Amino acid sequence: MPRKKTTDAAADKKPTTAPAPKTKKQPALLAYYVPDREKPYWTKIGAAFSHEDGKGMTLDLELLPASGGRIVLREPKAETDNDK
């Protein structure tokens, strides 16, 4: 009986390039909880990310305020050498 010719599957594959690593998307705005009182302490509670089409944002909150107050959205401060 004739032997079946085998091929090396690894040799038949074309070389592929590794996919580019995903970079962490930076938030467009940061979300802070500000209680209704004199000299309130702002607590960072999340971030807002721009949609790719530029027509909206996704608000990603880590916490939800349980009492009165407000949520303030602010642009992130520019990082300086002292912040690193």
DSSP file (Angstrom, degrees, kcal/mol; ACC not computed):
  #  RESIDUE AA STRUCTURE BP1 BP2  ACC     N-H-->O    O-->H-N    N-H-->O    O-->H-N    TCO  KAPPA ALPHA  PHI   PSI    X-CA   Y-CA   Z-CA
    1    1 A M              0   0    0      0, 0.0     2,-0.1     0, 0.0     0, 0.0   0.000 360.0 360.0 360.0 129.6    0.0    0.0    0.0
    2    2 A P        -     0   0    0      0, 0.0     2,-0.2     0, 0.0     0, 0.0  -0.367 360.0-113.5 -68.9 145.9    1.5    3.4   -1.0
    3    3 A R        -     0   0    0      1,-0.1     2,-0.3    -2,-0.1     0, 0.0  -0.550  28.1-115.3 -78.4 142.6    2.2    5.8    1.8
    4    4 A K        -     0   0    0     -2,-0.2     2,-0.4     1,-0.1    -1,-0.1  -0.598  29.0-118.9 -76.7 133.9    0.2    8.9    2.0
    5    5 A K        -     0   0    0     -2,-0.3     2,-0.3     1,-0.0    -1,-0.1  -0.606  31.1-157.8 -75.6 127.4    2.2   12.1    1.5
    6    6 A T        -     0   0    0     -2,-0.4     2,-0.4     2,-0.0    -3,-0.0  -0.777   0.5-149.4-104.7 151.4    2.0   14.3    4.6
    7    7 A T        -     0   0    0     -2,-0.3     2,-0.9     3,-0.0     3,-0.1  -0.874  23.4-112.3-117.5 152.9    2.6   18.0    4.6
    8    8 A D    >>  -     0   0    0     -2,-0.4     4,-1.3     1,-0.2     3,-0.5  -0.754  23.5-158.8 -84.6 110.4    4.0   20.0    7.4
    9    9 A A  H 3> S+     0   0    0     -2,-0.9     4,-0.9     1,-0.3     3,-0.2   0.850  90.9  55.8 -60.5 -35.6    1.1   22.2    8.5
   10   10 A A  H 34 S+     0   0    0      1,-0.2     3,-0.3     2,-0.2    -1,-0.3   0.851 105.0  52.5 -67.1 -33.0    3.5   24.8   10.1
   11   11 A A  H <4 S+     0   0    0     -3,-0.5    -1,-0.2     1,-0.2    -2,-0.2   0.793 105.6  55.4 -72.8 -26.9    5.3   25.2    6.8
   12   12 A D  H  < S+     0   0    0     -4,-1.3    -1,-0.2    -3,-0.2    -2,-0.2   0.707  87.6  96.5 -78.1 -19.8    2.1   25.9    4.9
   13   13 A K  S  < S-     0   0    0     -4,-0.9     3,-0.0    -3,-0.3    -3,-0.0  -0.474  75.0-128.3 -74.6 139.6    1.1   28.8    7.2
   14   14 A K        -     0   0    0     -2,-0.2     2,-0.1     1,-0.1    -1,-0.1  -0.617  33.6 -99.5 -81.9 145.0    1.9   32.2    6.0
   15   15 A P        -     0   0    0      0, 0.0     2,-0.3     0, 0.0    -1,-0.1  -0.420  43.2-160.0 -64.9 137.9    3.7   34.4    8.5
   16   16 A T        -     0   0    0     -2,-0.1     2,-0.3    -3,-0.0    -3,-0.0  -0.863  13.8-124.0-117.9 154.0    1.4   36.7   10.3
   17   17 A T        -     0   0    0     -2,-0.3     3,-0.1     1,-0.1     0, 0.0  -0.737  34.0-106.5 -94.3 147.1    2.1   39.9   12.2
   18   18 A A        -     0   0    0     -2,-0.3    -1,-0.1     1,-0.1     2,-0.0  -0.434  41.7-102.3 -68.9 142.8    1.1   40.2   15.8
   19   19 A P        -     0   0    0      0, 0.0    -1,-0.1     0, 0.0     3,-0.1  -0.354  44.2 -96.5 -64.8 148.1   -1.9   42.5   16.3
   20   20 A A        -     0   0    0      1,-0.1     2,-0.1    -3,-0.1     3,-0.1  -0.411  45.4-105.7 -64.4 136.7   -1.1   45.9   17.6
   21   21 A P        -     0   0    0      0, 0.0     2,-0.3     0, 0.0    -1,-0.1  -0.381  36.9-110.4 -64.9 141.6   -1.5   46.0   21.4
   22   22 A K        -     0   0    0     -3,-0.1     2,-0.3    -2,-0.1     0, 0.0  -0.546  29.0-140.1 -73.9 133.4   -4.6   47.9   22.5
   23   23 A T        -     0   0    0     -2,-0.3     2,-0.4     1,-0.1    -1,-0.0  -0.713  26.0-103.4 -92.1 146.6   -3.8   51.2   24.1
   24   24 A K        -     0   0    0     -2,-0.3     2,-0.3     1,-0.1    -1,-0.1  -0.535  38.3-122.2 -71.2 125.1   -5.8   52.3   27.1
   25   25 A K        -     0   0    0     -2,-0.4    -1,-0.1     1,-0.1    -3,-0.0  -0.500  23.0-132.5 -71.8 131.5   -8.3   54.9   26.0
   26   26 A Q        -     0   0    0     -2,-0.3     2,-0.1     1,-0.1    -1,-0.1  -0.632  23.8-110.1 -85.4 141.3   -7.9   58.1   27.9
   27   27 A P        -     0   0    0      0, 0.0    22,-0.2     0, 0.0     3,-0.1  -0.399  11.0-149.2 -71.0 146.5  -11.1   59.7   29.4
   28   28 A A  S    S+     0   0    0     20,-2.2     2,-0.3     1,-0.2    21,-0.2   0.830  84.7  12.9 -78.2 -34.9  -12.3   63.0   27.9
   29   29 A L  E    S-A   48   0A   0     19,-1.8    19,-3.0    46,-0.2     2,-0.4  -0.973  70.1-135.0-140.4 151.9  -13.8   64.1   31.2
   30   30 A L  E     -AB  47  74A   0     44,-3.7    44,-2.5    -2,-0.3     2,-0.5  -0.875  21.0-136.0-105.9 143.8  -13.5   63.0   34.8
   31   31 A A  E     -AB  46  73A   0     15,-2.5    14,-2.8    -2,-0.4    15,-1.3  -0.859  22.8-177.1-104.0 132.0  -16.6   62.7   37.1
   32   32 A Y  E     -AB  44  72A   0     40,-2.6    40,-2.9    -2,-0.5     2,-0.5  -0.958  23.0-134.5-126.5 144.3  -16.6   64.0   40.6
   33   33 A Y  E     -AB  43  71A   0     10,-3.1    10,-2.3    -2,-0.4    38,-0.2  -0.873  21.9-171.4 -95.0 129.7  -19.2   63.9   43.4
   34   34 A V  E     - B   0  70A   0     36,-2.9    36,-2.1    -2,-0.5     8,-0.1  -0.953  13.8-143.2-124.2 109.7  -19.6   67.3   45.1
   35   35 A P        -     0   0    0      0, 0.0     2,-1.5     0, 0.0    34,-0.2  -0.295  25.8-105.4 -70.8 157.3  -21.8   67.3   48.2
   36   36 A D  S    S+     0   0    0     32,-0.2     2,-0.3     4,-0.0    32,-0.1  -0.657  81.2  97.3 -83.4  87.6  -24.1   70.2   49.0
   37   37 A R  S    S-     0   0    0     -2,-1.5     2,-0.2     0, 0.0     0, 0.0  -0.971  82.3 -74.4-161.2 168.1  -22.1   71.9   51.9
   38   38 A E  S    S+     0   0    0     -2,-0.3    -2,-0.0     1,-0.2     0, 0.0  -0.506 114.0   2.7 -71.8 136.4  -19.7   74.7   52.5
   39   39 A K  S    S-     0   0    0     -2,-0.2    -1,-0.2     1,-0.1     2,-0.0   0.956  90.9-160.4  51.1  61.4  -16.2   73.9   51.3
   40   40 A P        -     0   0    0      0, 0.0     2,-0.5     0, 0.0    -1,-0.1  -0.350  14.8-126.1 -72.2 151.5  -17.1   70.5   49.9
   41   41 A Y        -     0   0    0     -2,-0.0     2,-0.4     2,-0.0    -8,-0.0  -0.870  24.0-133.1 -94.8 124.4  -14.4   67.8   49.2
   42   42 A W        -     0   0    0     -2,-0.5     2,-0.5    -8,-0.1    -8,-0.2  -0.663  19.0-160.9 -82.1 127.7  -14.6   66.6   45.6
   43   43 A T  E     -A   33   0A   0    -10,-2.3   -10,-3.1    -2,-0.4     2,-0.3  -0.941  17.3-129.2-112.2 122.5  -14.5   62.8   45.2
   44   44 A K  E     +A   32   0A   0     -2,-0.5   -12,-0.3   -12,-0.2     3,-0.1  -0.546  35.3 165.7 -69.9 125.9  -13.5   61.2   41.9
   45   45 A I  E     -     0   0A   0    -14,-2.8    17,-3.6    -2,-0.3    18,-1.1   0.404  54.2 -43.9-124.0  -0.7  -16.2   58.7   41.0
   46   46 A G  E     -AC  31  61A   0    -15,-1.3   -15,-2.5    15,-0.3     2,-0.3  -0.994  52.9 -99.9 167.2-161.2  -15.7   57.9   37.3
   47   47 A A  E     -AC  30  60A   0     13,-2.1    13,-3.3    -2,-0.3     2,-0.4  -0.981  15.1-129.9-154.0 158.8  -14.9   59.1   33.9
   48   48 A A  E     -AC  29  59A   0    -19,-3.0   -20,-2.2    -2,-0.3   -19,-1.8  -0.965  21.2-159.6-116.8 132.4  -16.6   60.0   30.5
   49   49 A F  E     - C   0  58A   0      9,-2.7     9,-2.6    -2,-0.4     2,-0.1  -0.930  18.4-121.7-115.6 133.9  -15.2   58.5   27.3
   50   50 A S  E     - C   0  57A   0     -2,-0.4     7,-0.3     7,-0.2     2,-0.1  -0.436  26.7-118.1 -71.5 143.4  -15.9   60.0   23.8
   51   51 A H    >   -     0   0    0      5,-2.6     3,-1.6    -2,-0.1     5,-0.2  -0.487  24.4-115.8 -75.2 153.0  -17.5   57.8   21.2
   52   52 A E  T 3  S+     0   0    0      1,-0.3    -1,-0.1    -2,-0.1    -2,-0.1   0.835 116.3  54.0 -60.6 -33.2  -15.4   57.2   18.1
   53   53 A D  T 3  S-     0   0    0      1,-0.1    -1,-0.3     0, 0.0    -3,-0.0   0.537 107.9-126.7 -80.9  -3.8  -17.9   59.0   15.9
   54   54 A G  S <  S+     0   0    0     -3,-1.6    -2,-0.1     2,-0.2    -1,-0.1   0.582  81.1 109.7  75.2   9.4  -17.7   62.1   18.1
   55   55 A K  S    S-     0   0    0      1,-0.0     2,-0.3    -5,-0.0    -1,-0.1   0.249  81.2  -5.2-104.5  13.3  -21.5   62.2   18.7
   56   56 A G        -     0   0    0     -5,-0.2    -5,-2.6     2,-0.0     2,-0.3  -0.988  60.5-118.6-179.5-177.3  -21.7   61.2   22.3
   57   57 A M  E     -C   50   0A   0     -2,-0.3     2,-0.5    -7,-0.3    -7,-0.2  -0.964  14.2-133.0-141.6 155.8  -20.0   59.9   25.4
   58   58 A T  E     -C   49   0A   0     -9,-2.6    -9,-2.7    -2,-0.3     2,-0.7  -0.966  19.1-148.4-110.3 126.1  -20.1   56.9   27.7
   59   59 A L  E     -C   48   0A   0     -2,-0.5     2,-0.7   -11,-0.2   -11,-0.2  -0.860  11.5-168.5 -97.5 116.4  -20.2   57.8   31.4
   60   60 A D  E     -C   47   0A   0    -13,-3.3   -13,-2.1    -2,-0.7     2,-0.4  -0.893   8.2-172.3-109.5 102.8  -18.4   55.1   33.5
   61   61 A L  E     -C   46   0A   0     -2,-0.7   -15,-0.3   -15,-0.2     3,-0.1  -0.823  20.9-172.0-101.9 133.9  -19.2   55.5   37.2
   62   62 A E  S    S+     0   0    0    -17,-3.6     2,-0.3    -2,-0.4   -16,-0.2   0.713  80.0  22.0 -88.3 -26.1  -17.5   53.5   39.9
   63   63 A L        -     0   0    0    -18,-1.1    -1,-0.2     2,-0.0   -18,-0.0  -0.951  67.2-144.9-138.2 155.3  -19.8   54.9   42.6
   64   64 A L        -     0   0    0     -2,-0.3     2,-0.1    -3,-0.1   -31,-0.0  -0.991  30.1-113.5-121.3 132.1  -23.2   56.5   42.8
   65   65 A P        -     0   0    0      0, 0.0     4,-0.1     0, 0.0     6,-0.0  -0.406  22.0-164.7 -63.6 135.6  -24.0   59.3   45.3
   66   66 A A        +     0   0    0      2,-0.1     2,-0.2    -2,-0.1     3,-0.1   0.654  69.9  37.4 -94.4 -19.1  -26.5   58.1   47.9
   67   67 A S  S    S-     0   0    0      1,-0.3     0, 0.0     0, 0.0     0, 0.0  -0.575 103.4 -55.4-122.3-173.9  -27.4   61.6   49.2
   68   68 A G  S    S+     0   0    0     -2,-0.2     2,-0.3   -32,-0.1    -1,-0.3  -0.040  80.7  87.3 -58.8 165.6  -27.8   65.1   47.8
   69   69 A G        -     0   0    0    -34,-0.2     2,-0.3    -3,-0.1   -36,-0.0  -0.888  65.7 -91.5 135.3-165.8  -25.1   66.8   45.9
   70   70 A R  E     -B   34   0A   0    -36,-2.1   -36,-2.9    -2,-0.3     2,-0.5  -0.953  17.5-122.6-143.1 161.5  -24.1   66.9   42.3
   71   71 A I  E     -B   33   0A   0     -2,-0.3     2,-0.4   -38,-0.2   -38,-0.2  -0.941  28.5-162.6-105.7 126.8  -21.9   65.2   39.7
   72   72 A V  E     -B   32   0A   0    -40,-2.9   -40,-2.6    -2,-0.5     2,-0.5  -0.927   5.9-152.6-113.1 131.9  -19.4   67.5   38.1
   73   73 A L  E     +B   31   0A   0     -2,-0.4     2,-0.3   -42,-0.2   -42,-0.2  -0.915  22.5 172.4-104.8 126.2  -17.6   66.6   34.8
   74   74 A R  E     -B   30   0A   0    -44,-2.5   -44,-3.7    -2,-0.5     3,-0.1  -0.957  37.0-104.1-133.0 149.9  -14.2   68.2   34.3
   75   75 A E        -     0   0    0     -2,-0.3   -46,-0.2   -46,-0.2   -47,-0.1  -0.471  48.7-102.7 -66.5 141.9  -11.4   67.8   31.8
   76   76 A P        -     0   0    0      0, 0.0     2,-0.1     0, 0.0    -1,-0.1  -0.363  38.8-107.4 -64.1 146.7   -8.4   65.9   33.2
   77   77 A K        -     0   0    0      1,-0.1     2,-0.2    -3,-0.1     3,-0.0  -0.459  40.0 -99.4 -70.6 147.6   -5.4   68.0   34.3
   78   78 A A        -     0   0    0     -2,-0.1     2,-0.3     1,-0.1    -1,-0.1  -0.497  42.1-113.8 -66.8 136.2   -2.4   67.8   32.0
   79   79 A E        -     0   0    0     -2,-0.2     2,-0.2    -3,-0.1    -1,-0.1  -0.551  35.3-166.7 -75.8 133.3    0.2   65.4   33.4
   80   80 A T    >>  -     0   0    0     -2,-0.3     3,-1.0     1,-0.0     4,-0.7  -0.654  38.3 -99.9-111.7 172.8    3.4   67.1   34.5
   81   81 A D  G >4 S+     0   0    0      1,-0.3     3,-0.5    -2,-0.2    -1,-0.0   0.808 123.1  58.0 -62.6 -29.0    6.8   65.6   35.4
   82   82 A N  G 34 S+     0   0    0      1,-0.2    -1,-0.3     2,-0.1    -3,-0.0   0.748  99.7  58.4 -72.1 -23.2    5.9   66.0   39.1
   83   83 A D  G <4        0   0    0     -3,-1.0    -1,-0.2     1,-0.2    -2,-0.2   0.691 360.0 360.0 -78.9 -19.5    2.7   63.9   38.6
   84   84 A K    <<        0   0    0     -4,-0.7    -1,-0.2    -3,-0.5    -2,-0.1   0.461 360.0 360.0 -76.2 360.0    4.7   60.8   37.4
